[in-house]
Amino acid sequence: MSTINTPIEQTWSQRFTALKESFISPHSGDPKTNNLTRAAHALPDNLVDTIANIESKSSLARIINFVSEGIFFVNARGQITLINHIAARLLGEPKEALIGRELTSFLTDQYVNEYLHMFAKIAVDSSIQLNHGPKEVALQQRSGDLLPADLSLSSLPDVADTDEAVIIGVLHDLTAHQAEYGKLRRQARTDYLTGIANRHGFAESLEASWKEGSREGYPLSLLMIDVDEFKVFNDEHGHLIGDKCLQLIASTIELCLPARDCVAARFGGEEFAVLLPRCSAQVVQLIAIRIKRHIGELKFTDLGLPATVNVSVSIGIASQRDGVYKSSDELIAAADGALYIAKNSGRNTISVA
Ligand SMILES: Nc1nc2c(ncn2[C@@H]2O[C@H](COP(=O)(O)OP(=O)(O)OP(=O)(O)O)[C@@H](O)[C@H]2O)c(=O)[nH]1
């Protein structure tokens, strides 16, 4: 053996000696172990560090494979030095293929610069203590799939026998979380009874259309639709049949919409709202006439009611043109005012603001 000089080399040497001792155990009759023993004796001195490094890495690799999150190590250049099978699965390639690869090559463009900058700083100054994230990122897999994940990176300053920074990374798959979030978001925008947008969903769509319409200068119209004498309908046929009636009215309104960017919503109780972007005032009136007619023609015989039972609606229309309304709230108020006039004109009628 050559002379051991530095504390780091002593550490490697001690580990290697312990490794050798375990190979030379007199109790071992295992031919595989004896082969290892012979191999250990035959190793040249300059491989001591390499072997110790491999040995310590392989125990670490075993440990991180027990962890149920994606775990990996990167050096100061952001290259992967060790990775568990969960992180490898999230990056979409076998573990072996990932060693030496740059973490940033798995990030989508919007995140690359931030992480490149971070690694560049650490490469210059290894005393920097990194404690970054968890941050939501999109992982770009080789298959082209994008995977949402939380990524955390933290420096491990004193645990490794090296001057170079060692950074541990944790990846947490957000796919299920995002699917659940999307479902909750849809639920929050949807009316439970009718399945069309609720008031919250309508407000979001109206705000988006208002901004876009103001920017691009296209017309934007609103219909406020209220079922006439619905209290009487409920009183005569019961609340459950009333619910079914509201469902039929909602689907009838939806069927009358001319384009995908039109939105029908239940504004509250027996009141509905319709958002009609890019439609001329003439088209909007034709749509209102069609909605009123189709609702008036609804039959409830499937619900056990006589064919003579029907419902009617009153409709108020307001359209944004030449900047006459200063906000979407003013547009709603105008459509509401027109609806009020329609009601006061005897119901089953349409009024334009
Ligand atoms: N079945 C059912 N009824 C509802 C629901 N929401 C509101 N209503 C009923 O809708 C009725 C609304 O009554 P009013 O506000 O007096 O209006 P209206 O009877 O339709 O009379 P006008 O609007 O003046 O024509 C009430 O009886 C409410 O109970 C619902 O989700 N299901």
The ligand as a MOL file (V3000), in Angstrom:
LIG
                    3D

  0  0  0     0  0            999 V3000
M  V30 BEGIN CTAB
M  V30 COUNTS 32 34 0 0 0
M  V30 BEGIN ATOM
M  V30 1 N -87.6980 23.2910 -7.6910 0
M  V30 2 C -86.8940 24.3090 -7.4760 0
M  V30 3 N -87.4030 25.5290 -7.2620 0
M  V30 4 C -86.5760 26.5670 -7.0760 0
M  V30 5 C -85.1900 26.3920 -7.0790 0
M  V30 6 N -84.6300 27.6030 -6.8680 0
M  V30 7 C -85.6340 28.4900 -6.7280 0
M  V30 8 N -86.8010 27.8540 -6.8660 0
M  V30 9 C -88.1660 28.4150 -6.7450 0
M  V30 10 O -88.3870 29.4030 -7.7090 0
M  V30 11 C -89.4580 30.1900 -7.2130 0
M  V30 12 C -89.2070 31.6250 -7.5310 0
M  V30 13 O -90.3040 32.3540 -7.0930 0
M  V30 14 P -90.4560 33.9010 -7.3310 0
M  V30 15 O -89.1480 34.6000 -7.0510 0
M  V30 16 O -91.6370 34.3560 -6.5710 0
M  V30 17 O -90.6610 34.0710 -8.8610 0
M  V30 18 P -91.7370 33.4040 -9.8040 0
M  V30 19 O -92.7420 32.6170 -9.0450 0
M  V30 20 O -90.9900 32.6630 -10.8560 0
M  V30 21 O -92.4420 34.6470 -10.4040 0
M  V30 22 P -91.8770 35.6650 -11.4660 0
M  V30 23 O -90.4080 35.5350 -11.5180 0
M  V30 24 O -92.2830 37.0060 -10.9390 0
M  V30 25 O -92.5110 35.3500 -12.7500 0
M  V30 26 C -89.5800 29.9170 -5.7120 0
M  V30 27 O -90.7470 29.1920 -5.4510 0
M  V30 28 C -88.3630 29.0910 -5.4220 0
M  V30 29 O -88.5950 28.1070 -4.4340 0
M  V30 30 C -84.6570 25.0730 -7.2820 0
M  V30 31 O -83.4520 24.8450 -7.3010 0
M  V30 32 N -85.5480 24.0810 -7.4780 0
M  V30 END ATOM
M  V30 BEGIN BOND
M  V30 1 1 1 2
M  V30 2 2 2 3
M  V30 3 1 2 32
M  V30 4 1 3 4
M  V30 5 2 4 5
M  V30 6 1 4 8
M  V30 7 1 5 6
M  V30 8 1 5 30
M  V30 9 2 6 7
M  V30 10 1 7 8
M  V30 11 1 8 9
M  V30 12 1 9 10
M  V30 13 1 9 28
M  V30 14 1 10 11
M  V30 15 1 11 12
M  V30 16 1 11 26
M  V30 17 1 12 13
M  V30 18 1 13 14
M  V30 19 2 14 15
M  V30 20 1 14 16
M  V30 21 1 14 17
M  V30 22 1 17 18
M  V30 23 2 18 19
M  V30 24 1 18 20
M  V30 25 1 18 21
M  V30 26 1 21 22
M  V30 27 2 22 23
M  V30 28 1 22 24
M  V30 29 1 22 25
M  V30 30 1 26 27
M  V30 31 1 26 28
M  V30 32 1 28 29
M  V30 33 2 30 31
M  V30 34 1 30 32
M  V30 END BOND
M  V30 END CTAB
M  END
